[in-house]
Amino acid sequence: MTESSIISLDEEAVQNNVAFLKKKIGKNVIISAVVKANAYGHGIEEIVPLFEKYGIKHYSVFSYEEAIRVYNSLSDPHPIMIMGWISDENMIDIIKKRIEFFIFNTERLQVALSYAKSLNTKINIHLEVETGMNRSGLNINQLNSAISLIKENKDYIDVVGFCTHLAGAESISNHSRIQKQLKKYNQLLTVLKKNNIKPQYRHVANSAASFVYPKARMDMVRIGIMLYGFWSSTEVFIQYINNKANKTDPLDRILSWKSQIMSIKDVKCGEFVSYGLSYLAQTNIRTALIPIGYASGYSRSLSNKGIILIQNQICGVIGVVNMNMIIADISNLPDAKIGDEVVVIGKQNGLEIKVSAFSEISDQLNYEVLAHLSESIKRTVANKQ
Ligand SMILES: *Cc1c(COP(=O)(O)O)cnc(C)c1O
């Protein structure tokens, strides 16, 4: 390996996850693959062609830049939907490329409409309504003014979707809040229908909601974390697996992250390791230096807590996580040598370091660990045999 570390994607896991989700969600519901945050750290350019290969025909992103990266990664044209940020300057390109986007306030609609008129073309919008998350979305008054604008400008606006986002479907503690949101959504949908506007896709569910509230699947679901092989929360997994005879996880993790030993050192009892006083050798130990750090996405909160795999054994990270390096205790590996493989995330023979292990020891969400994986790490695809 010439790189200091490398992320590899398991094509078979992609195939498995897409097949599982398609089967569970049913063929009448479209799966939009959420590939924001560099496809949850997996790499847009690497994962999008795989999703496409296994039959994903709709893509959701947060921003203009991500939308363009997806656009350039697809081999056939499929709908791309921007759920968040587009600057006014980029609106023209979005409209020309027929990329779809959320309308979450009336200002956005007015800006987009004026560009549509100047280009003499249609914009493809999803009306996002406020149903109780209080983050983004049109309230009833804003929805009414959007409806007037839409009716007055039928030739320039195509209402593709009507949507909202649920505030925490992965936890049963939010159950009544979610129910209220669904009710509110349906009320607002009635307002739209009364005005004879019929969106092609009603969509509200992310991964968790698609499983916990099957009614929320409607016409389309926006699936992120589960496509990558993770359950939104342990609760969602337990709820799913509870009445199944087979208790094995039907999802497979796609991503693994590997590095190698860069240097080895013997440290005497009583010496400190790395910056400051955070790790004191209690006996004579042997350490391995590994060229990953918080700049590559290995959180400082894993200082003295992280674990990695070398030579099929779990080794602890000692001392603080540096910008580009971590140090592991390899006292139990007398044969370890420079260049040995280090598994940071993923499997080595029978053992596995899961992203959830990071989350548990350092209070980070799976989502957060993945989103922090630096874009500068090279991604490769491990093809099917
Ligand atoms: C991120 C996001 C999703 C996907 O959520 P997952 O929990 O990863 O499935 C869906 N909808 C919106 C609006 C999002 O921002």
The ligand as a Gaussian input file, in Angstrom:
#p B3LYP/6-31G(d) Opt

LIG

0 1
 C      -30.045000      12.490000       5.923000
 C      -31.472000      12.518000       5.550000
 C      -32.161000      11.330000       5.274000
 C      -31.530000       9.951000       5.422000
 O      -31.492000       9.575000       6.776000
 P      -30.990000       8.102000       7.211000
 O      -31.274000       8.049000       8.666000
 O      -29.527000       8.079000       6.942000
 O      -31.742000       7.119000       6.413000
 C      -33.467000      11.437000       4.839000
 N      -34.067000      12.636000       4.708000
 C      -33.437000      13.806000       4.973000
 C      -34.161000      15.096000       4.804000
 C      -32.126000      13.780000       5.412000
 O      -31.512000      14.933000       5.682000

